[in-house]
Amino acid sequence: MVAGSVLLLSLALTIWVDPIWVWLSVFVALNQIQSAFSGWCPMMWILEKLGLKPA
């Protein structure tokens, strides 16, 4: 849910603010690809440190 929300926000910022925001979309996509191969997601680590439990 976090990745999808950041991706949509990034695309909106790219369209309405500045095209440089497309790099945030690229970062999210690369993070999802590395997570698929490694099984480790930095956002899950951050959420766990904040005390949230994965679903």
Legacy VTK file of the C-alpha trace (Angstrom):
# vtk DataFile Version 3.0
C-alpha trace
ASCII
DATASET POLYDATA
POINTS 55 float
0.000 0.000 0.000
2.862 2.369 0.801
4.627 1.735 -2.519
1.423 2.221 -4.498
0.621 5.451 -2.667
4.130 6.835 -3.188
3.983 5.850 -6.847
0.678 7.655 -7.415
1.935 10.714 -5.541
5.113 10.693 -7.617
3.198 10.516 -10.867
0.933 13.386 -9.803
3.966 15.486 -8.853
5.584 14.635 -12.193
2.533 15.831 -14.104
1.602 18.919 -12.089
4.827 20.145 -10.469
8.061 19.164 -12.205
9.142 16.265 -14.447
12.134 15.592 -12.163
9.722 13.818 -9.781
9.679 10.874 -12.191
12.861 9.722 -10.431
10.822 8.969 -7.312
8.754 6.559 -9.420
11.966 4.978 -10.693
13.223 4.564 -7.117
9.976 2.888 -6.021
10.078 0.522 -8.994
13.710 -0.443 -8.376
12.950 -1.013 -4.696
10.075 -3.337 -5.602
12.311 -5.287 -7.998
15.069 -5.761 -5.412
12.468 -6.764 -2.834
11.118 -9.450 -5.172
14.583 -10.986 -5.499
15.883 -10.533 -1.960
12.697 -10.858 0.089
13.724 -7.763 2.065
11.862 -4.480 1.847
13.302 -1.371 3.522
9.809 0.012 4.154
8.822 -3.116 6.094
11.911 -2.648 8.260
10.957 0.998 8.906
7.348 0.110 9.731
8.470 -2.626 12.128
10.802 -0.160 13.880
7.784 2.135 14.286
5.963 -0.680 16.041
3.626 -1.713 13.228
3.157 -5.412 12.543
3.080 -6.766 8.971
-0.231 -8.137 7.735
LINES 1 56
55 0 1 2 3 4 5 6 7 8 9 10 11 12 13 14 15 16 17 18 19 20 21 22 23 24 25 26 27 28 29 30 31 32 33 34 35 36 37 38 39 40 41 42 43 44 45 46 47 48 49 50 51 52 53 54
